[in-house]
Amino acid sequence: MFHRCGARLTKTTVEIIGLDWHDVKGWCEELRRWVLALSAERYRGFNDTHFAEMLAGCEVIDVTQDPLGKQARRVARTDWTEVWSRPLWDGTVAVGLFNRGPKRTEVVARWSHLGLRGRHPVRDLWQQKDLGVFGDSFTAQVPAHGAALVKVGR
C-alpha cells in the first residue's frame, strides 16, 4: 500500500482511475505526468480524498521538482533487486529500492554506493515518517514486485 500523511492509496484505488499499479510504484519522476494526465471527466465522481491529498502536497513531488535537476541512476543491482539514487539540492539523496522478484525480500542501500559516509537519518517519503539514523546502509523489507522510496541525509 502507498501511504501519505496517514492517507492510504490502494491497488484498487489506482486501478479505478485507470493507472497501472506498477507505474505508481515506479520512480517518482512519473508522478507529475499523471497529475497532468488526469482529466476532470475521469476524476469526476471519484471520491478518494486520500489520492487527492497524495497528489496535492506529497514529499515525493518535492523530489520530482527538486531544483538541482539531477537524473536518478542505478547504483546497485542483484538478480531481483535494484537501488536507484538521486542527489537533491539540499545535500540529501532520494533512494528508490525496488524488488522485481516474486517474494518479499530485503533491499539494501549502501552509503558507499550513494557517495555517503557516517551515520545518516532516513525518512520514508511515502509514509512521511522518520525511520531513524543508520550507519553504512539502510535495509528495507520490500514486497514482491514492490518498491520503497526514502530520503537519506541531514
Residue pairs with C-beta under 8 A, 6 or more apart in sequence:
1 8
1 9
1 10
1 11
2 8
2 9
2 10
2 24
2 25
2 54
2 126
3 9
3 126
3 127
3 128
4 50
4 53
4 54
4 58
4 59
4 60
4 126
4 127
4 128
5 53
5 54
5 57
5 58
5 128
7 49
7 50
7 51
7 53
7 54
8 50
9 24
9 48
9 50
9 51
9 54
11 21
13 48
13 50
13 51
14 20
14 21
14 24
15 21
16 46
16 48
17 38
17 42
17 43
17 46
17 51
18 42
19 34
22 145
23 30
23 34
24 34
25 146
25 147
26 147
27 72
27 84
27 96
28 60
28 61
28 63
28 64
28 94
28 96
28 125
28 149
29 64
29 72
31 55
31 58
31 60
31 61
31 64
32 61
32 64
32 65
34 55
35 55
55 61
58 125
58 126
58 128
59 123
59 125
59 128
59 151
60 125
60 126
60 149
63 86
63 88
63 94
63 125
63 149
63 151
66 86
66 88
66 89
66 94
67 89
68 87
68 88
68 89
70 86
70 87
70 88
71 86
72 84
72 85
72 86
72 94
72 96
73 84
73 85
73 86
74 82
74 83
74 84
75 83
75 84
75 85
75 109
75 113
75 114
76 82
76 83
76 108
76 109
76 110
76 113
77 83
79 101
80 99
80 100
80 101
80 105
81 97
81 98
81 99
81 100
81 101
81 105
81 107
81 142
82 96
82 97
82 98
82 100
82 107
83 95
83 96
83 97
83 98
83 107
83 108
83 109
83 110
83 113
84 95
84 96
84 98
85 93
85 94
85 95
85 96
85 109
85 113
85 114
86 93
86 94
86 95
87 93
87 115
88 94
88 151
90 153
91 153
91 154
92 151
92 152
92 153
92 154
93 114
93 115
93 116
93 151
93 152
93 153
94 125
94 149
94 150
94 151
95 109
95 114
95 138
95 149
95 150
95 151
95 152
96 147
96 148
96 149
97 107
97 109
97 140
97 142
97 147
97 148
97 149
97 150
98 107
98 142
98 146
98 147
99 105
99 107
99 142
99 143
99 144
99 145
99 146
99 147
100 145
101 144
101 145
102 144
102 145
103 144
104 141
104 142
104 143
104 144
104 146
105 141
105 142
105 144
106 139
106 140
106 141
106 142
107 139
107 140
107 142
107 148
108 137
108 138
108 139
109 137
109 138
109 139
109 140
109 150
109 152
110 136
110 137
111 117
111 118
111 120
111 135
111 136
111 137
111 152
112 136
114 152
116 152
116 153
118 135
119 133
119 134
119 135
120 133
120 134
120 135
120 152
120 153
120 154
121 130
121 131
121 132
121 133
121 134
121 152
121 153
121 154
122 130
122 131
122 132
122 133
122 134
122 138
122 150
122 151
122 152
123 129
123 130
123 131
123 150
123 151
124 130
124 131
124 148
124 149
124 150
125 149
125 150
125 151
126 148
126 149
131 138
131 150
138 150
138 152
140 148
140 150
142 148
